[in-house]
Amino acid sequence: SAWTPLMVNVSLVQAALTQPASVSANLGEAVKITCSGDSSIYCYSSYQQKSPGSAPVTVIYNNNQRPSNIPSRFSGSKSGSTATLTITGVQAEDEADYYCGSADNRNLPQPHSPVQP
């Protein structure tokens, strides 16, 4: 059967953190979403998934921790000031907006930025 294109929207409107505008992939492929910031304050990264009509769901926190209810295909890593969310074997239900967030060196959470589809 033909590949189904999947669009993962990750537009970000916040000066402190930057992400690519969008990432697309075919079902079953790997998707990497990067987020960069000022390494002097950007110590802990998190990602939230927001699907239309649903509340945001945290998929990664503290750089690489995954909540127990999140599938293992979601993983996180961080090197220097760049964090990466990887979805290995992306599924149709993964199509969503993804928010990148951070905590500063006092471990205070920062607001997640709105994304535009």
Protein Blocks (a to p, Z undefined) as FASTA:
>chain_A
ZZddddddfbdcdfkbccdfbdcddehiacdddddddfklmmbccdddddehiacddfbg
ghiaccfkbcfkbccddehjbccdddehiafklgccdddddddfkopacddddddZZ
